[in-house]
């Protein structure tokens, strides 16, 4: 499995301005690799993850996963890409507060048509693998920040996607929790998945195969005034 991004440009238009947080960007990541998109807020990290996940449409360029053009997908094909090929871990966890840890992990499976019993069994297995089996019946409010993050990771892995994306996964964690989450992401990459993490946290660098400084790769991106080009 290989993810290839070529000459990707993403623009936002509004208030009389065009802003390009990602400009003429190239990146190739293969199975088993963990890549950090590093840099401060506003440098295009989250925007790039959203494009890979099919959540926004770039102005130009290509994104290919295993040779398939992600940007050419529409309708049900794009929905299938989002549900089966890409798992997303959000900065704020985005767990449903009324559901238990196990139920939260099972949600993407049931939405994909998996039978409830099989979905619960898969969720149980994933939580066990992340050392949360003993907390599977607890709701998010009863879990620590690190535990909530691992539930979010388990949910992202529920449909066994080949690509895992994580947006600032250590933003709300203390030092001990960061170490655990860092080890978890490294193990996920070592299992054969592509893992891409957006972060400003230098502590994650020691587990990465590659660190992409978004300030450097986008140094020449234009900030345009007036109408869109």
VEXMIRO-591562 format. One record per residue: x, y, z of N, C-alpha, C in turn; residue number from 0; residue in one letter. Coordinates in nm, 4 decimals. Layout:
       n.x       n.y       n.z      ca.x      ca.y      ca.z       c.x       c.y       c.z  num  residuo
         X         Y         Z         X         Y         Z         X         Y         Z  NUM        A
...
//
This chain:
       n.x       n.y       n.z      ca.x      ca.y      ca.z       c.x       c.y       c.z  num  residuo
    0.0842   -0.1192    0.0000    0.0000    0.0000    0.0000    0.0879    0.1244    0.0000    0        X
    0.0550    0.2193   -0.0848    0.1328    0.3426   -0.0939    0.0376    0.4609   -0.1111    1        X
    0.0661    0.5677   -0.0380   -0.0063    0.6931   -0.0523    0.0867    0.7924   -0.1219    2        X
    0.0412    0.8462   -0.2337    0.1234    0.9399   -0.3108    0.0448    1.0692   -0.3314    3        X
    0.0987    1.1778   -0.2806    0.0405    1.3109   -0.2972    0.1332    1.3903   -0.3879    4        X
    0.0761    1.4470   -0.4925    0.1592    1.5160   -0.5910    0.1045    1.6545   -0.6213    5        X
    0.1867    1.7557   -0.5978    0.1590    1.8959   -0.6316    0.0219    1.9409   -0.5823    6        X
   -0.0080    1.9097   -0.4600   -0.1389    1.9403   -0.4022   -0.1445    2.0856   -0.3569    7        X
   -0.2489    2.1542   -0.3986   -0.2738    2.2916   -0.3560   -0.4168    2.3019   -0.3036    8        X
   -0.4322    2.3612   -0.1865   -0.5626    2.3783   -0.1244   -0.5810    2.5256   -0.0907    9        X
   -0.6929    2.5821   -0.1334   -0.7195    2.7242   -0.1116   -0.8517    2.7446   -0.0398   10        X
   -0.8563    2.8515    0.0377   -0.9797    2.8975    0.1004   -1.0068    3.0391    0.0521   11        X
   -1.1317    3.0664    0.0180   -1.1690    3.1980   -0.0315   -1.2719    3.2598    0.0621   12        X
   -1.2537    3.3873    0.0934   -1.3507    3.4567    0.1772   -1.2981    3.5905    0.2229   13        X
   -1.3910    3.6811    0.2540   -1.3569    3.8143    0.3036   -1.2582    3.8856    0.2120   14        X
   -1.2742    3.8637    0.0804   -1.1896    3.9325   -0.0150   -1.0480    3.8791   -0.0259   15        X
   -1.0223    3.7612    0.0321   -0.8887    3.7048    0.0277   -0.8915    3.5589   -0.0158   16        X
   -0.7797    3.5147   -0.0717   -0.7563    3.3736   -0.0986   -0.6341    3.3307   -0.0193   17        X
   -0.6511    3.2298    0.0634   -0.5412    3.1792    0.1453   -0.5118    3.0363    0.1031   18        X
   -0.3842    3.0057    0.0834   -0.3439    2.8714    0.0446   -0.2601    2.8096    0.1557   19        X
   -0.3222    2.7343    0.2470   -0.2452    2.6708    0.3541   -0.1582    2.5560    0.3051   20        X
   -0.1954    2.4979    0.1912   -0.1147    2.3908    0.1298   -0.0904    2.4298   -0.0151   21        X
    0.0373    2.4353   -0.0548    0.0703    2.4822   -0.1891    0.1762    2.3929   -0.2531   22        X
    0.1387    2.3305   -0.3660    0.2326    2.2518   -0.4472    0.3044    2.1468   -0.3621   23        X
    0.2251    2.0730   -0.2840    0.2788    1.9824   -0.1815    0.2948    1.8412   -0.2365   24        X
    0.4094    1.7787   -0.2070    0.4364    1.6401   -0.2459    0.4670    1.5561   -0.1223   25        X
    0.4168    1.4328   -0.1220    0.4469    1.3405   -0.0115    0.4187    1.1981   -0.0576   26        X
    0.5097    1.1071   -0.0250    0.4885    0.9647   -0.0496    0.5099    0.8892    0.0812   27        X
    0.4118    0.8069    0.1177    0.4197    0.7277    0.2400    0.3814    0.5843    0.2067   28        X
    0.4589    0.4888    0.2573    0.4316    0.3483    0.2314    0.3857    0.2775    0.3580   29        X
    0.3268    0.1604    0.3391    0.2798    0.0800    0.4522    0.3925    0.0587    0.5523   30        X
    0.3585    0.0692    0.6803    0.4567    0.0493    0.7852    0.5289    0.1754    0.8284   31        X
    0.4978    0.2869    0.7620    0.5652    0.4125    0.7957    0.4766    0.5030    0.8802   32        X
    0.5401    0.5743    0.9724    0.4749    0.6745    1.0552    0.5364    0.8095    1.0206   33        X
    0.4531    0.9007    0.9709    0.4999    1.0320    0.9271    0.4338    1.1400    1.0112   34        X
    0.5140    1.2350    1.0587    0.4614    1.3502    1.1311    0.4554    1.4708    1.0382   35        X
    0.3410    1.5386    1.0393    0.3291    1.6701    0.9779    0.3450    1.7696    1.0914   36        X
    0.4576    1.8361    1.0968    0.4940    1.9154    1.2137    0.4857    2.0645    1.1827   37        X
    0.4416    2.1407    1.2826    0.4373    2.2850    1.2658    0.3285    2.3477    1.3499   38        X
    0.3279    2.4802    1.3592    0.2304    2.5514    1.4424    0.0921    2.5534    1.3791   39        X
   -0.0047    2.6008    1.4540   -0.1407    2.6145    1.4016   -0.1405    2.7047    1.2789   40        X
   -0.2208    2.6665    1.1802   -0.2335    2.7477    1.0609   -0.1383    2.7151    0.9481   41        X
   -0.0526    2.6134    0.9670    0.0464    2.5828    0.8621   -0.0035    2.4772    0.7635   42        X
   -0.1274    2.4310    0.7792   -0.1856    2.3411    0.6800   -0.1923    2.1944    0.7187   43        X
   -0.1549    2.1597    0.8423   -0.1506    2.0188    0.8832   -0.2895    1.9534    0.8781   44        X
   -0.3838    2.0137    0.9475   -0.5190    1.9569    0.9534   -0.5863    1.9620    0.8173   45        X
   -0.5617    2.0680    0.7436   -0.6172    2.0803    0.6087   -0.5714    1.9651    0.5202   46        X
   -0.4439    1.9301    0.5297   -0.3903    1.8205    0.4493   -0.4544    1.6870    0.4894   47        X
   -0.4687    1.6629    0.6202   -0.5338    1.5395    0.6651   -0.6763    1.5313    0.6119   48        X
   -0.7479    1.6428    0.6134   -0.8861    1.6444    0.5651   -0.8941    1.6095    0.4175   49        X
   -0.7961    1.6541    0.3404   -0.7946    1.6213    0.1976   -0.7689    1.4726    0.1763   50        X
   -0.6752    1.4157    0.2525   -0.6461    1.2728    0.2405   -0.7696    1.1894    0.2759   51        X
   -0.8430    1.2370    0.3756   -0.9630    1.1651    0.4202   -1.0819    1.1856    0.3277   52        X
   -1.0683    1.2741    0.2296   -1.1783    1.3002    0.1379   -1.2827    1.3932    0.1935   53        X
   -1.2451    1.4745    0.2924   -1.3396    1.5653    0.3566   -1.3417    1.7036    0.2924   54        X
   -1.2444    1.7327    0.2076   -1.2448    1.8580    0.1319   -1.1797    1.8352   -0.0034   55        X
   -1.2099    1.9241   -0.0964   -1.1599    1.9110   -0.2329   -1.0494    2.0120   -0.2587   56        X
   -0.9294    1.9672   -0.2919   -0.8196    2.0588   -0.3216   -0.8445    2.1391   -0.4490   57        X
   -0.7694    2.2465   -0.4635   -0.7763    2.3275   -0.5844   -0.7117    2.2542   -0.7012   58        X
   -0.6001    2.1863   -0.6731   -0.5300    2.1135   -0.7794   -0.4393    2.0077   -0.7164   59        X
   -0.3846    1.9217   -0.8007   -0.2979    1.8148   -0.7530   -0.3699    1.6822   -0.7458   60        X
   -0.2969    1.5785   -0.7011   -0.3537    1.4443   -0.6932   -0.3210    1.3786   -0.5593   61        X
   -0.4109    1.2919   -0.5180   -0.3897    1.2051   -0.4023   -0.4233    1.0640   -0.4483   62        X
   -0.3254    0.9750   -0.4450   -0.3487    0.8377   -0.4891   -0.3173    0.7405   -0.3764   63        X
   -0.4104    0.6504   -0.3519   -0.3931    0.5461   -0.2522   -0.3962    0.4123   -0.3228   64        X
   -0.2847    0.3409   -0.3158   -0.2709    0.2124   -0.3845   -0.3039    0.2259   -0.5334   65        X
   -0.2654    0.3406   -0.5899   -0.2848    0.3645   -0.7325   -0.4184    0.4248   -0.7699   66        X
   -0.5115    0.4321   -0.6746   -0.6450    0.4848   -0.7041   -0.6524    0.6341   -0.6737   67        X
   -0.7137    0.7084   -0.7626   -0.7253    0.8537   -0.7496   -0.8358    0.8875   -0.6494   68        X
   -0.7971    0.9292   -0.5302   -0.8950    0.9601   -0.4250   -0.9829    1.0770   -0.4662   69        X
   -0.9251    1.1770   -0.5324   -0.9996    1.2981   -0.5652   -1.1021    1.2762   -0.6760   70        X
   -1.0935    1.1636   -0.7439   -1.1904    1.1329   -0.8488   -1.3141    1.0623   -0.7933   71        X
   -1.3097    1.0244   -0.6667   -1.4209    0.9519   -0.6067   -1.5374    1.0463   -0.5766   72        X
   -1.6574    0.9967   -0.5952   -1.7778    1.0729   -0.5631   -1.8817    0.9791   -0.5041   73        X
   -1.9815    1.0364   -0.4395   -2.0958    0.9601   -0.3913   -2.0584    0.8428   -0.3033   74        X
   -2.1124    0.7261   -0.3374   -2.0917    0.6062   -0.2560   -1.9456    0.5619   -0.2549   75        X
   -1.8744    0.5858   -0.3646   -1.7336    0.5478   -0.3696   -1.6514    0.6298   -0.2700   76        X
   -1.6807    0.7590   -0.2575   -1.6114    0.8425   -0.1599   -1.6500    0.8021   -0.0183   77        X
   -1.7767    0.7704    0.0028   -1.8202    0.7253    0.1344   -1.7479    0.5963    0.1735   78        X
   -1.7321    0.5061    0.0779   -1.6598    0.3813    0.1030   -1.5144    0.4102    0.1387   79        X
   -1.4530    0.5053    0.0698   -1.3148    0.5436    0.0998   -1.3029    0.5925    0.2440   80        X
   -1.3938    0.6785    0.2844   -1.3883    0.7350    0.4189   -1.4104    0.6290    0.5258   81        X
   -1.4989    0.5357    0.4976   -1.5343    0.4363    0.5998   -1.4368    0.3191    0.6060   82        X
   -1.3809    0.2802    0.4920   -1.3038    0.1566    0.4876   -1.1542    0.1752    0.4679   83        X
   -1.1135    0.2848    0.4073   -0.9719    0.3013    0.3743   -0.8975    0.3956    0.4681   84        X
   -0.9705    0.4834    0.5353   -0.9066    0.5838    0.6198   -0.9738    0.5881    0.7572   85        X
   -0.8911    0.5764    0.8626   -0.9395    0.5952    0.9977   -0.8909    0.7299    1.0488   86        X
   -0.9789    0.8040    1.1179   -0.9443    0.9394    1.1621   -0.9543    0.9488    1.3138   87        X
   -0.8475    1.0004    1.3768   -0.8455    1.0270    1.5207   -0.8464    1.1781    1.5375   88        X
   -0.9516    1.2289    1.6005   -0.9696    1.3734    1.6117   -0.9043    1.4285    1.7383   89        X
   -0.8680    1.5559    1.7320   -0.7994    1.6206    1.8432   -0.8814    1.6166    1.9715   90        X
   -1.0113    1.6376    1.9599   -1.0975    1.6433    2.0783   -1.1670    1.5098    2.1067   91        X
   -1.1150    1.4009    2.0498   -1.1634    1.2639    2.0685   -1.2956    1.2384    1.9956   92        X
   -1.3938    1.3298    2.0104   -1.5241    1.3168    1.9441   -1.5959    1.1874    1.9789   93        X
   -1.5820    1.1422    2.1033   -1.6571    1.0251    2.1485   -1.7987    1.0665    2.1844   94        X
   -1.8934    0.9771    2.1632   -2.0327    1.0044    2.1993   -2.0495    0.9822    2.3495   95        X
   -2.0834    1.0878    2.4256   -2.0833    1.0784    2.5720   -2.1851    0.9814    2.6296   96        X
   -2.2917    0.9528    2.5552   -2.3959    0.8638    2.6066   -2.3663    0.7159    2.5828   97        X
   -2.2596    0.6867    2.5060   -2.2255    0.5488    2.4735   -2.1043    0.5029    2.5533   98        X
   -2.0970    0.3739    2.5789   -1.9797    0.3180    2.6448   -1.8613    0.3160    2.5483   99        X
   -1.7436    0.2863    2.6012   -1.6248    0.2758    2.5163   -1.6477    0.1728    2.4058  100        X
   -1.7014    0.0578    2.4430   -1.7252   -0.0476    2.3434   -1.8249   -0.0032    2.2384  101        X
   -1.9302    0.0641    2.2810   -2.0315    0.1108    2.1866   -1.9755    0.2176    2.0929  102        X
   -1.8897    0.3055    2.1450   -1.8270    0.4065    2.0599   -1.7423    0.3425    1.9510  103        X
   -1.6666    0.2407    1.9864   -1.5808    0.1731    1.8888   -1.6644    0.0989    1.7851  104        X
   -1.7795    0.0495    1.8261   -1.8647   -0.0283    1.7360   -1.9410    0.0577    1.6359  105        X
   -1.9529    0.1881    1.6617   -2.0347    0.2754    1.5771   -1.9975    0.2682    1.4287  106        X
   -1.8697    0.2867    1.3892   -1.8404    0.2820    1.2452   -1.8681    0.1467    1.1811  107        X
   -1.8631    0.0408    1.2598   -1.8934   -0.0919    1.2069   -2.0419   -0.1073    1.1781  108        X
   -2.1252   -0.0640    1.2725   -2.2699   -0.0747    1.2507   -2.3137    0.0154    1.1349  109        X
   -2.2487    0.1326    1.1207   -2.2812    0.2206    1.0084   -2.2419    0.1579    0.8759  110        X
   -2.1442    0.0672    0.8796   -2.0996   -0.0015    0.7578   -2.1785   -0.1283    0.7307  111        X
   -2.2772   -0.1562    0.8156   -2.3633   -0.2710    0.7933   -2.3234   -0.3979    0.8647  112        X
   -2.2250   -0.3903    0.9548   -2.1836   -0.5083    1.0311   -2.2894   -0.5398    1.1363  113        X
   -2.3191   -0.6673    1.1539   -2.4186   -0.7094    1.2524   -2.3764   -0.6661    1.3928  114        X
   -2.4715   -0.6273    1.4775   -2.4391   -0.5764    1.6117   -2.3485   -0.6687    1.6927  115        X
   -2.3736   -0.7982    1.6919   -2.2912   -0.8898    1.7711   -2.1471   -0.8913    1.7212  116        X
   -2.1304   -0.8941    1.5900   -1.9956   -0.8933    1.5324   -1.9261   -0.7599    1.5588  117        X
   -2.0008   -0.6511    1.5535   -1.9433   -0.5185    1.5806   -1.8944   -0.5101    1.7244  118        X
   -1.9731   -0.5621    1.8184   -1.9317   -0.5601    1.9594   -1.8091   -0.6476    1.9815  119        X
   -1.8041   -0.7619    1.9133   -1.6889   -0.8509    1.9284   -1.5617   -0.7850    1.8760  120        X
   -1.5707   -0.7165    1.7633   -1.4551   -0.6460    1.7070   -1.4114   -0.5333    1.8018  121        X
   -1.5077   -0.4588    1.8549   -1.4766   -0.3511    1.9483   -1.4088   -0.4055    2.0733  122        X
   -1.4593   -0.5166    2.1233   -1.4014   -0.5806    2.2424   -1.2559   -0.6184    2.2160  123        X
   -1.2299   -0.6771    2.1005   -1.0937   -0.7187    2.0658   -0.9990   -0.5992    2.0580  124        X
   -1.0429   -0.4928    1.9921   -0.9585   -0.3740    1.9784   -0.9285   -0.3094    2.1135  125        X
   -1.0283   -0.3009    2.1982   -1.0059   -0.2417    2.3302   -0.9123   -0.3281    2.4138  126        X
   -0.9229   -0.4585    2.4000   -0.8278   -0.5479    2.4681   -0.6849   -0.5227    2.4196  127        X
   -0.6691   -0.5063    2.2879   -0.5363   -0.4842    2.2308   -0.4751   -0.3526    2.2796  128        X
   -0.5608   -0.2561    2.3130   -0.5140   -0.1260    2.3608   -0.5212   -0.1151    2.5125  129        X
   -0.5282   -0.2318    2.5788   -0.5291   -0.2387    2.7255   -0.6456   -0.1625    2.7877  130        X
   -0.7606   -0.1684    2.7223   -0.8797   -0.1018    2.7740   -0.9979   -0.1960    2.7889  131        X
   -0.9704   -0.3249    2.7829   -1.0793   -0.4210    2.7947   -1.1561   -0.4058    2.9245  132        X
   -1.0856   -0.3710    3.0311   -1.1500   -0.3559    3.1621   -1.2316   -0.2280    3.1737  133        X
   -1.2218   -0.1410    3.0722   -1.2952   -0.0139    3.0750   -1.4007   -0.0070    2.9631  134        X
   -1.4257   -0.1182    2.8967   -1.5131   -0.1127    2.7804   -1.6574   -0.0757    2.8137  135        X
   -1.6995   -0.0972    2.9380   -1.8357   -0.0626    2.9766   -1.8498    0.0770    3.0334  136        X
   -1.7406    0.1550    3.0345   -1.7438    0.2900    3.0895   -1.7693    0.3936    2.9796  137        X
   -1.8424    0.4987    3.0171   -1.8653    0.6088    2.9246   -1.7454    0.7043    2.9262  138        X
   -1.7315    0.7876    2.8237   -1.6154    0.8763    2.8145   -1.5900    0.9612    2.9382  139        X
   -1.6956    1.0077    3.0020   -1.6798    1.0920    3.1200   -1.6112    1.0233    3.2358  140        X
   -1.6096    0.8909    3.2356   -1.5460    0.8140    3.3429   -1.4047    0.7701    3.3053  141        X
   -1.3562    0.8146    3.1886   -1.2235    0.7756    3.1409   -1.1273    0.8936    3.1472  142        X
   -0.9993    0.8642    3.1662   -0.8968    0.9687    3.1623   -0.8773    1.0142    3.0179  143        X
   -0.8027    1.1254    3.0009   -0.7763    1.1737    2.8659   -0.7032    1.0719    2.7816  144        X
   -0.6050    1.0048    2.8410   -0.5315    0.9030    2.7675   -0.6187    0.7850    2.7284  145        X
   -0.7088    0.7460    2.8178   -0.7989    0.6358    2.7871   -0.8975    0.6747    2.6774  146        X
   -0.9475    0.7976    2.6819   -1.0374    0.8434    2.5762   -0.9659    0.8447    2.4410  147        X
   -0.8393    0.8844    2.4423   -0.7648    0.8863    2.3172   -0.7487    0.7458    2.2607  148        X
   -0.7236    0.6483    2.3474   -0.7089    0.5104    2.2999   -0.8421    0.4542    2.2501  149        X
   -0.9526    0.4950    2.3113   -1.0835    0.4548    2.2590   -1.1026    0.5146    2.1196  150        X
   -1.0631    0.6408    2.1029   -1.0747    0.7054    1.9722   -0.9877    0.6348    1.8678  151        X
   -0.8695    0.5896    1.9089   -0.7826    0.5147    1.8183   -0.8474    0.3812    1.7810  152        X
   -0.9028    0.3129    1.8805   -0.9700    0.1858    1.8536   -1.0858    0.2053    1.7559  153        X
   -1.1616    0.3119    1.7761   -1.2728    0.3404    1.6843   -1.2224    0.3644    1.5424  154        X
   -1.1110    0.4372    1.5295   -1.0545    0.4644    1.3969   -1.0062    0.3377    1.3281  155        X
   -0.9707    0.2364    1.4073   -0.9213    0.1096    1.3528   -1.0314    0.0060    1.3326  156        X
   -1.1534    0.0406    1.3695   -1.2616   -0.0580    1.3733   -1.2830   -0.1283    1.2396  157        X
   -1.2795   -0.0537    1.1304   -1.3034   -0.1138    0.9987   -1.1753   -0.1630    0.9327  158        X
   -1.0667   -0.1674    1.0094   -0.9365   -0.2164    0.9630   -0.8843   -0.1389    0.8426  159        X
   -0.8797   -0.0042    0.8515   -0.8342    0.0746    0.7374   -0.6829    0.0656    0.7198  160        X
   -0.6341    0.0775    0.5966   -0.4896    0.0741    0.5738   -0.4206    0.2053    0.6096  161        X
   -0.4987    0.3137    0.6247   -0.4426    0.4456    0.6557   -0.5056    0.4978    0.7839  162        X
   -0.4211    0.5436    0.8764   -0.4691    0.6049    1.0002   -0.4171    0.7480    1.0064  163        X
   -0.5092    0.8430    1.0211   -0.4758    0.9845    1.0323   -0.5091    1.0326    1.1724  164        X
   -0.4220    1.1123    1.2311   -0.4459    1.1632    1.3667   -0.4144    1.3117    1.3716  165        X
   -0.5102    1.3894    1.4211   -0.4952    1.5347    1.4272   -0.4646    1.5777    1.5705  166        X
   -0.3415    1.6208    1.5953   -0.2970    1.6670    1.7278   -0.3390    1.5693    1.8381  167        X
   -0.3006    1.4427    1.8290   -0.3503    1.3414    1.9232   -0.2996    1.3567    2.0661  168        X
   -0.1970    1.4397    2.0887   -0.1436    1.4553    2.2244   -0.1783    1.5911    2.2851  169        X
   -0.2663    1.6658    2.2201   -0.2942    1.8037    2.2622   -0.3466    1.8136    2.4048  170        X
   -0.4208    1.7118    2.4493   -0.4846    1.7188    2.5812   -0.4256    1.6174    2.6804  171        X
   -0.3039    1.5700    2.6522   -0.2472    1.4625    2.7334   -0.1243    1.5090    2.8106  172        X
   -0.1038    1.4473    2.9279    0.0167    1.4773    3.0043    0.1323    1.3902    2.9537  173        X
    0.2508    1.4078    3.0147    0.3711    1.3428    2.9637    0.3581    1.1899    2.9620  174        X
    0.3068    1.1319    3.0697    0.2927    0.9861    3.0777    0.1972    0.9353    2.9705  175        X
    0.0869    1.0067    2.9513   -0.0112    0.9660    2.8513    0.0453    0.9790    2.7099  176        X
    0.1284    1.0804    2.6878    0.1911    1.0987    2.5571    0.2791    0.9791    2.5231  177        X
    0.3556    0.9311    2.6194    0.4422    0.8156    2.5956    0.3613    0.6942    2.5517  178        X
    0.2486    0.6711    2.6187    0.1652    0.5554    2.5851    0.1056    0.5686    2.4459  179        X
    0.0556    0.6869    2.4134   -0.0058    0.7088    2.2823    0.0989    0.7008    2.1713  180        X
    0.2185    0.7549    2.1970    0.3265    0.7480    2.0991    0.3610    0.6022    2.0672  181        X
    0.3708    0.5206    2.1703    0.4007    0.3782    2.1501    0.2893    0.3085    2.0729  182        X
    0.1656    0.3499    2.0995    0.0515    0.2903    2.0303    0.0563    0.3191    1.8809  183        X
    0.0822    0.4434    1.8450    0.0893    0.4789    1.7027    0.2062    0.4077    1.6329  184        X
    0.3184    0.3943    1.7022    0.4326    0.3240    1.6436    0.3958    0.1781    1.6175  185        X
    0.3265    0.1157    1.7113    0.2866   -0.0242    1.6943    0.1871   -0.0394    1.5793  186        X
    0.0982    0.0580    1.5631    0.0014    0.0536    1.4539    0.0723    0.0609    1.3195  187        X
    0.1714    0.1479    1.3083    0.2496    0.1550    1.1843    0.3257    0.0250    1.1609  188        X
    0.3846   -0.0283    1.2653    0.4615   -0.1520    1.2522    0.3747   -0.2702    1.2102  189        X
    0.2434   -0.2596    1.2337    0.1528   -0.3669    1.1918    0.1261   -0.3647    1.0414  190        X
    0.1770   -0.2614    0.9729    0.1641   -0.2563    0.8276    0.0761   -0.1455    0.7747  191        X
    0.0328   -0.0557    0.8614   -0.0511    0.0551    0.8168    0.0323    0.1798    0.7881  192        X
   -0.0268    0.2690    0.7101    0.0258    0.4041    0.6932   -0.0311    0.4889    0.8065  193        X
    0.0549    0.5568    0.8802    0.0110    0.6437    0.9892    0.0652    0.7836    0.9652  194        X
   -0.0249    0.8810    0.9609    0.0139    1.0213    0.9420   -0.0455    1.1025    1.0562  195        X
    0.0402    1.1755    1.1266   -0.0023    1.2512    1.2436    0.0316    1.3980    1.2238  196        X
   -0.0673    1.4845    1.2445   -0.0394    1.6282    1.2476   -0.0139    1.6673    1.3921  197        X
    0.0925    1.7432    1.4150    0.1276    1.7757    1.5537    0.2236    1.8950    1.5601  198        X
    0.2210    1.9618    1.6738    0.3253    2.0595    1.7040    0.4119    2.0078    1.8189  199        X
    0.3868    1.8815    1.8599    0.4505    1.8204    1.9764    0.5801    1.7497    1.9349  200        X
    0.6942    1.8045    1.9770    0.8238    1.7466    1.9406    0.8461    1.6082    2.0005  201        X
    0.7698    1.5735    2.1055    0.7903    1.4459    2.1733    0.7553    1.3260    2.0855  202        X
    0.6780    1.3477    1.9817    0.6391    1.2375    1.8942    0.7463    1.2041    1.7904  203        X
    0.8419    1.2944    1.7727    0.9387    1.2783    1.6642    1.0225    1.1522    1.6776  204        X
    1.0535    1.1109    1.8006    1.1425    0.9964    1.8197    1.0818    0.8651    1.7713  205        X
    0.9496    0.8616    1.7521    0.8844    0.7394    1.7042    0.8553    0.7430    1.5548  206        X
    0.8849    0.8541    1.4904    0.8486    0.8712    1.3497    0.9574    0.8226    1.2552  207        X
    0.9155    0.7774    1.1388    1.0096    0.7446    1.0318    1.0504    0.8698    0.9559  208        X
    0.9629    0.9690    0.9586    0.9897    1.0927    0.8850    0.9118    1.2066    0.9491  209        X
    0.9753    1.3229    0.9584    0.9093    1.4438    1.0081    0.9077    1.5459    0.8953  210        X
    0.7876    1.5876    0.8567    0.7714    1.6879    0.7514    0.7400    1.8210    0.8173  211        X
    0.8304    1.9165    0.8059    0.8083    2.0492    0.8614    0.7229    2.1286    0.7627  212        X
    0.5966    2.1485    0.7974    0.5038    2.2134    0.7056    0.5408    2.3585    0.6788  213        X
    0.6160    2.4196    0.7677    0.6600    2.5575    0.7439    0.7601    2.5622    0.6287  214        X
    0.8411    2.4577    0.6169    0.9414    2.4540    0.5105    0.8801    2.4203    0.3751  215        X
    0.7971    2.3166    0.3727    0.7436    2.2725    0.2436    0.6441    2.3716    0.1866  216        X
    0.5827    2.4521    0.2738    0.4864    2.5511    0.2269    0.5414    2.6930    0.2341  217        X
    0.6740    2.7053    0.2432    0.7341    2.8371    0.2640    0.6997    2.9346    0.1514  218        X
    0.6808    2.8822    0.0316    0.6547    2.9706   -0.0817    0.5063    2.9863   -0.1129  219        X
    0.4187    2.9342   -0.0265    0.2761    2.9410   -0.0580    0.2296    3.0873   -0.0592  220        X
    0.1465    3.1242   -0.1533    0.1040    3.2627   -0.1633   -0.0157    3.2932   -0.0747  221        X
   -0.0165    3.4114   -0.0194   -0.1338    3.4671    0.0491   -0.1831    3.5787   -0.0418  222        X
   -0.2965    3.5572   -0.1051   -0.3418    3.6472   -0.2106   -0.4542    3.7347   -0.1601  223        X
   -0.4529    3.8585   -0.2007   -0.5621    3.9500   -0.1711   -0.6481    3.9643   -0.2956  224        X
   -0.7720    4.0048   -0.2745   -0.8612    4.0265   -0.3875   -0.9287    3.9002   -0.4320  225        X
   -0.9724    3.8959   -0.5527   -1.0494    3.7814   -0.6033   -0.9597    3.6624   -0.6233  226        X
   -1.0228    3.5429   -0.6245   -0.9485    3.4189   -0.6432   -0.8872    3.4158   -0.7822  227        X
   -0.7681    3.3510   -0.7947   -0.7028    3.3448   -0.9252   -0.7781    3.2513   -1.0191  228        X
//
